[in-house]
Amino acid sequence: MGEAKRKRQQQGLSAWPGSDSFFGLIDLHMLPPVAEINGARIRELTGDDTIPDTTQIVLQAFRVVAGQRTFHVGFCLGNETGFSAIGIGVIQRLMIAAPDVPIHVVPVVHEDIAWDIVLRHLRTFTGQVLVFAFPDSDVYDAGTAETDYSLAIRNFGPDGKQHE
C-alpha cells in the first residue's frame, strides 16, 4: 500500500479534528446594547467629543450557535499596538455577557486569509469567549464582510430577527 493511501485511511479512522468541527450553518446573534456601554462610555474610550449621548450602542459582539456549541465572539479593530477604543468596548460587552471566563484572542493579520481564519475558528472553537483582533480596517473588512454574504452564516440582529 502506498504511503499516501495509508495516511488517508488513518485520517478516516481518526475522529479528530473532524469531531470538533461543525460544517452546518453558524448563527451569529448580535448582543443587544447594555446601559454600561453608552455614548458617554464610548466618548471616554475614544476621546471623541462628537459622539452623541445615547444609550443604544450596538457593537460587533455576538452569541454564536454552531451545532450543539454556543459561545460568544467579538470582532475588534486594532491600532497596530493594541485594541482600538471601540475594540475595548466590544471586549467589555463580551465580559458582561460571559463574566469570569477566559477570553481567547485570535490575531488576524493577513488580509488574504482573514475570512478563512475567522470561519475556521467559528467552526471549531470549543471555549466560551473568542475575540478576533484585526490590526487595521483592511484586514477587519476582509475578515468580517463575509459574515453578511457567506452561505455558512446566518445573522440575527439584537432584536432576534434574522437579517436578509
Residue pairs with C-beta under 8 A, 6 or more apart in sequence:
17 124
20 124
20 126
21 123
21 124
22 66
22 67
22 69
22 123
22 124
23 123
23 152
24 66
24 67
25 152
25 153
25 154
26 64
26 65
26 66
26 122
26 123
26 152
26 153
26 154
27 64
27 65
27 66
27 153
27 154
27 156
28 62
28 63
28 64
28 73
28 147
28 153
28 154
28 155
28 156
29 62
29 63
29 64
29 65
29 156
29 160
30 58
30 61
30 62
30 155
30 156
30 157
30 158
31 59
31 61
31 62
31 63
31 72
31 93
31 94
31 97
31 158
32 58
32 158
32 159
33 55
33 56
33 57
33 58
33 59
33 158
34 93
34 96
35 55
36 92
36 96
37 57
37 59
37 89
37 92
37 93
37 96
38 53
38 54
38 55
38 57
39 51
39 52
39 53
39 54
39 55
39 57
40 53
41 57
41 89
42 48
42 51
42 57
42 85
42 86
42 89
43 49
43 51
45 85
45 86
45 88
45 89
46 85
46 86
47 85
57 89
58 158
59 74
59 86
59 89
59 90
59 93
60 74
60 75
60 76
60 90
60 144
61 72
61 73
61 74
61 90
61 93
61 94
61 97
62 72
62 73
62 74
63 70
63 71
63 72
63 97
64 70
64 71
64 72
64 73
64 122
64 125
64 130
66 122
66 123
66 125
69 125
69 126
71 125
71 127
71 128
71 129
71 130
72 94
72 97
72 98
72 128
72 129
72 130
73 94
73 122
73 125
73 129
73 130
73 131
73 132
74 90
74 91
74 93
74 94
74 129
74 130
74 131
74 132
75 90
75 131
75 132
75 134
75 140
75 143
75 144
76 83
76 84
76 86
76 87
76 90
76 91
76 131
76 132
76 133
76 134
77 83
77 84
77 86
77 87
77 134
77 136
77 137
77 140
78 84
78 87
78 133
78 134
78 135
78 136
80 135
80 136
83 91
83 133
87 133
90 131
91 103
91 131
94 103
94 129
94 131
95 103
95 129
98 128
98 129
101 127
101 128
101 129
102 127
102 128
102 129
103 129
103 130
103 131
104 125
104 127
104 129
104 130
104 131
105 131
105 133
106 117
106 121
106 130
106 131
106 132
106 133
107 133
107 135
108 114
108 117
108 118
108 132
108 133
108 134
108 139
108 143
109 134
109 135
109 139
110 139
111 138
111 139
111 142
112 142
114 134
114 139
114 142
114 143
115 142
115 143
115 145
115 146
115 150
117 132
117 143
118 132
118 143
118 144
118 146
118 147
119 146
119 150
119 152
121 130
121 132
122 153
123 152
132 143
132 144
134 140
134 143
134 144
146 153
147 153
147 155
148 155
148 163
154 162
155 162
155 163
156 162
156 163
157 163
